[in-house]
Amino acid sequence: MLGIAPHNPLISLSVAVNILAGITGSASGGMSIALQTLGSNYVEMARAAGIPPELLHRVTAIATGGLDALPHNDAVITLLALAVVVALGTLFGAF
């Protein structure tokens, strides 16, 4: 992941976080894994490129919203379950 765009850590970080969010099905999970394992490397790369840490954080937060919406995401599963309960409750009432 660190070699995707060696001169622009923002691109590399956004891809890494997005892929990890998709794998875990969780925006916060993808972000925490990426930052725990690669965070210090990205901070160092950002410093070398003159990128402020606030921008690095903003890109990380936004990048989590890509692949985390896959069907195995907790929020998607919860919303689908809620839709089923609402549909069944509407059709059959509360028994």
C-alpha positions as CSV (number, residue, x, y, z in Angstrom):
1,M,0.0,0.0,0.0
2,L,2.8,2.4,0.8
3,G,4.1,2.1,-2.7
4,I,0.9,3.0,-4.6
5,A,1.7,6.7,-4.9
6,P,5.1,7.1,-3.2
7,H,5.2,10.9,-3.8
8,N,1.6,11.4,-2.6
9,P,0.7,9.7,0.7
10,L,-2.9,11.0,0.4
11,I,-3.6,8.8,-2.5
12,S,-1.9,5.8,-0.9
13,L,-3.7,6.3,2.4
14,S,-7.1,6.8,0.8
15,V,-6.8,3.5,-1.1
16,A,-5.5,1.6,1.9
17,V,-8.2,2.8,4.2
18,N,-10.9,2.2,1.6
19,I,-9.8,-1.4,0.9
20,L,-9.5,-2.2,4.6
21,A,-13.0,-0.7,5.2
22,G,-14.3,-2.9,2.5
23,I,-12.6,-6.0,3.8
24,T,-13.8,-5.5,7.4
25,G,-17.2,-4.1,6.4
26,S,-16.7,-1.3,8.8
27,A,-15.5,2.3,8.3
28,S,-14.1,2.6,11.8
29,G,-12.5,-0.9,11.5
30,G,-10.8,0.0,8.3
31,M,-9.5,3.2,9.6
32,S,-8.3,1.8,12.9
33,I,-6.4,-1.1,11.2
34,A,-4.8,1.2,8.6
35,L,-3.7,3.8,11.2
36,Q,-2.5,1.2,13.7
37,T,-0.4,-0.7,11.2
38,L,0.6,2.1,8.8
39,G,-0.1,5.4,10.6
40,S,3.4,6.2,11.6
41,N,4.6,5.6,8.1
42,Y,2.0,7.9,6.6
43,V,2.7,10.6,9.1
44,E,6.4,10.4,8.2
45,M,5.5,10.4,4.4
46,A,3.2,13.4,4.9
47,R,5.8,15.4,6.8
48,A,8.3,14.7,4.0
49,A,5.8,15.9,1.4
50,G,4.8,19.0,3.4
51,I,1.2,17.7,4.0
52,P,-0.4,18.8,7.3
53,P,-1.6,16.1,9.6
54,E,-5.1,17.6,9.6
55,L,-5.4,17.0,5.9
56,L,-4.1,13.4,6.4
57,H,-6.8,12.9,9.0
58,R,-9.6,14.4,6.8
59,V,-8.6,12.2,3.8
60,T,-8.6,9.1,6.1
61,A,-12.1,9.9,7.5
62,I,-13.6,10.5,4.0
63,A,-11.9,7.5,2.5
64,T,-13.7,5.2,5.0
65,G,-17.0,5.9,3.3
66,G,-16.3,4.1,0.0
67,L,-16.2,0.3,0.2
68,D,-17.6,0.1,3.7
69,A,-21.1,0.1,2.2
70,L,-20.8,-3.4,0.8
71,P,-23.6,-5.8,1.8
72,H,-21.6,-7.3,4.7
73,N,-21.5,-3.9,6.5
74,D,-23.1,-3.8,9.9
75,A,-25.2,-0.8,9.1
76,V,-26.5,-2.3,5.8
77,I,-27.4,-5.6,7.6
78,T,-29.2,-3.6,10.4
79,L,-31.1,-1.5,7.9
80,L,-32.1,-4.6,5.9
81,A,-33.3,-6.3,9.1
82,L,-35.3,-3.2,10.1
83,A,-36.9,-3.1,6.7
84,V,-38.0,-6.8,7.1
85,V,-39.4,-6.1,10.5
86,V,-41.3,-3.1,9.3
87,A,-42.7,-5.0,6.3
88,L,-43.7,-8.0,8.5
89,G,-45.2,-5.7,11.2
90,T,-47.2,-3.8,8.6
91,L,-48.5,-7.0,7.0
92,F,-49.2,-9.1,10.0
93,G,-49.2,-6.7,13.0
94,A,-47.7,-7.5,16.4
95,F,-48.4,-11.0,17.6
